[in-house]
Amino acid sequence: MIDVVAVLRPEDVVVDFLSVLDPARGREVHLLVADRGAYLKLPVGVPLAGRLAPLADLLAGSADGAKPYSPGAAADAIALETGDVEATVWTHNPADRRERRGRWGLELADLVRRAPVLHAVGDAHWFQWITDVDERLSPSLIESKLDFVNTHGTELLSLDEQDDDALLTSRVHSVERFFGSTPDERARLYAVMGGRGEHAALVSDPWEFATSPYEVERLDAVLDWVRSHLDPAAGRVIEVGACEGALTRRLLAEGYSVDATEPNQAFLERLRALTVTGPGDLRVHPHSYEDLTTTRRLTGSAYLLIELLYYEQDLALLDRFPTDRLFVAMDPTKLAAQSWPSGWSVEEQVELAGPRFEPVVSGRAHLRKRGSRGVLLRRR
């Protein structure tokens, strides 16, 4: 049996996979360190110090001149070097908040042939994980881990906390946890960490608006809220950041005429499909929040900014929307921290959904949905 640890950087092996290196497992270990272009074989019987020494050498050396492994080249090397021997591949979590590691875990797992793949939980603290293998490190292994990072990772210990390579308390684990995944689960885990960027559109319905009881309740409440203030005959509704149209569908079914905007190209194409398959008067636009306040202004009876204002948008631009009503909804804590431009007054606040815990990605993990509160702003 061969354990193959395939990671981006030398220190990743130690902080997330030291239990796999433990000689007490009695297994041959292969190490693939992508950014150093290194593939190392550690036979059975090599003590832990001997297994850590080449990693220390790699960490001390420069990546300059190395030919890094791509995920495809790594999968080929693993297949070649393990041959017909049964093997397990250990790698990064597609939901690791360090984007390069998450991407590596996603792509490598999709390309590995024959061998099962296990992901380290890694730096993904937004979720509570349902894992398949949990390894509680012995005091001697913890001592070895800390000694390695203190001795060989001094530069990484000094990095800013926002740096993906910084060695932080939350990244140096005393219990190493691992899970397997299906291709769809991997893609969804990676997408859900993509925010509103291009990676979020890797799969359809990444935030599970169609299946999550919380999200269904929240979207239905938004529709009821809008309906209580706005007659469908009053004019067009501008939905900013409509994503794939979960709320759009509800508005159209109630008879609203909707201008839906979405700058993400993949989401935009899915939104446009509603103009063919869905009922009602829908116009779709590739405009961002900023576009709508400058060159792409759309006139409507109200603007809907639902779960949108999390991305440091300039709230002063709200004055440029050609409407007297803004429906805004978001996490109550974030909403309370907003300072609205002086040209707007708060007419109403309403609770749309309370916080709750909910499983995600087929129950692979769970997290706290933060709740949603709506505020209706009127132009003074």
Summary of the structure (lengths in Angstrom):
residues: 380
radius of gyration: 24.9
end to end distance: 71.8
largest distance: 77.7
contacts: 1201
relative contact order: 0.10
helix: 38%
strand: 23%
